[in-house]
Amino acid sequence: MSEHSISPPTPGIAPDGRPYANWGLRALGFFLDFLPALVLTGIAQVYFFSSVVSVDQNWAGGPTYQVFETRGPSAMFYVLYLIAIVYWFWNKGFLEGTTGKSLAKRFLGYSTVRESTNEPIGAGLGLLRALLVYIELILIGFCGLGLILWLWPIWDPKRQALLSDRTTGAVVFRDN
C-alpha cells in the first residue's frame, strides 16, 4: 500500500498554476478606479463649503461683529456626489461583475472571477462586491477595522479580501 503525498497549495498560486494578483497591484487598481469618484466628491465639497457659509461683517454697524449665514448645499453638490456613486457602482460593480475587469483592471491586466467557475461573477454579485468594498473603505475611516479587511490579501493564500472577495466567492488573477 503506497501513500500518495499531496503537496500543500502554494500561497499566491491557484491550483491550476495561475498567479493570484498581489496586494500591491490590487491596491493600485483600487486607487485608479477610485480616483474619478474622489475628484468628483472633492469638487462637490468645494461647492458645499462655498455655498454653506457667508459672512456679513457690516451687521450691527461694524466689522467687529460677524454673522454667519448658512444655507443648504447647492444642487451641484448633490449632482456631483450622485455621479461619483453611479460611476463607482457602474465601474466596480456592473462592469467588473459582467466582464471581470474594471477600467483599472483592464489597464493593469488582471481579472476578477468567481472561484468556482473562473467566469466573471455577474452583475448582481459585482454590485454586492462593490458595496462591500465601499463599506471596507468607510470602516477604514471610522474605526480602522476596514484596514484589516483591506490588508487581508497580503497574507491570504488566495489573495482574497476578507469581506468583499470571500462573501462573493471572487478571486483576482493576473492575466497571462
N, C-alpha and C positions, 0 to 999 in steps of 0.2 A: 504494500500500500504506500503510494508516494503522496507526499503532501505538496501541493502547489502553493508557492508563496505569492501572495499578491502584494505588490509594492504600494505603499500609500500614495495618494494623489500628490502631485507636485503643486505647491501653492502658486497661484497665478497662472496655471495652465489647466485648460479644460481636459477632460478625459480623451477627447478626440485630438488633442495636441495644439489646439488654437490658444493663443495667449489672451487672457483677460486684459482689458485696458487698465493700466496702472493709475494710481490715485492722482498723480500729478497731471496726467493727460485729461483725466475726468474733471479735475478742478479747473484746469484751463478752459475746457469746453463749457463748464458751468458758467464761468465768468464771461466768456464770449457770448453765450446765449442770454445771460442776464444783463449785459451792458446796454442794449437798447431800452429795456424796461427801466433800468437805473437812470439813464439820461432823461427819459420822459418824465419819471417821477421827480427828478431833480428840477426840471423846468417847471413842473407843476408846483413844487414848493416855492419857487420864485414868485409864481403867480399868487400863491396863497399868502406869503408874507407881504407882498406889495399891495394886496387888496384888503388885508385884515386890519391893519393899524394905520391910522393917520394922526398927526399931531396938530393941534391948533394952539400955537404959542401966544396968540393975541387974546385968548379968552380971559375975561375978567380984567382987561385993561393993561396987561403987561407980560413980558416974556418970562417972569418968574413962575407963572402958573402954566401948567400943561394939562390939556385934556386929551385923553386918548379915545378916539372913536373907533369902535370895532364894527366891522361888517363881516358877513359871511364870505367865504371864498368865491371867486368868480366861477362862471360856468367852465372856463378854460381849465381850471384846476381839476374839475371832475372829468372833463373830456380826456385830458392827458392821462389821468390815472386809469380810466376805462380802456384807453388804447394800450397802455402798458400791460394791463391784466389780460386783455384779449390777445395781445401778442404773445405773452408768456404761455398761455394755455393752448394757443394755436401751435406755436413752435415746439414747446417741450411736451405738450400733451398729444394733440392731434397729429402733427407732422411726424414727430418721433415715434408715436404709437403705431401709425399706419405704415411708415417706411423704414423704421428702425434708426432713422437719422434726423436729428435736429439740424438747424443751419450750421452750428459749430461742429457737430459730429461729422457732418458731410465734409467740412473743410479740413478737420483734423484726421479723418479716416478711421472712425470707429462706429460701431452699431450697437443698439440696444435691442435684444431679442428675448423671447420667452425661453427660459432654460429648458423646458420640457420639449419644445418643438423646434428651436432655432429659427423661428419665424418672428416677425415684428409682433409686439404684444397686443396690438389693436388699439383703436381709438378710445374705447372705454377704460381699459387699464392704463393707457397712456395718459389720459386726463387724470385718473386717480393718482398715478405716479407723479405727475406734475404738481398736483395738490399736495402730496406728501413731501416732495422736495421743498415746496413753498413753506410748509409747516416746519420742516427742519430749519429752514432759513430764519423763520420767526423765532423758533426756540433758541437759536444761537444768540439772537438779540436780547431775548428776555431772561434766559436763565443759564445759558451755556450748555444745556443738555443737547441741543442741536449740534454742537461742535463734536461731541462724542459720536452722535449718529452720522455726521458728515465725514468724520475721520475714520469711521469703521472700515472702509475698504482697504486701508493701509495694511491691516493685519488679517483681514478675512481671506481665506484661501481662494474664494471665487471673486474677490474684489467687489462684493456687493455692499451697498449701503444698507444699514440695518433696517431702517423703516421703509424707504421708498422701493428699493430693489427686492428685498425679501417679501414684502407684502404682496407685490405684483408678480413675483416669480421671474423677475428680469435679471439678465446678466449683460454685461457690456464687453464686447470683444474688439480688439484691434483688427482692422481689415488687413488682409494679407497682401 
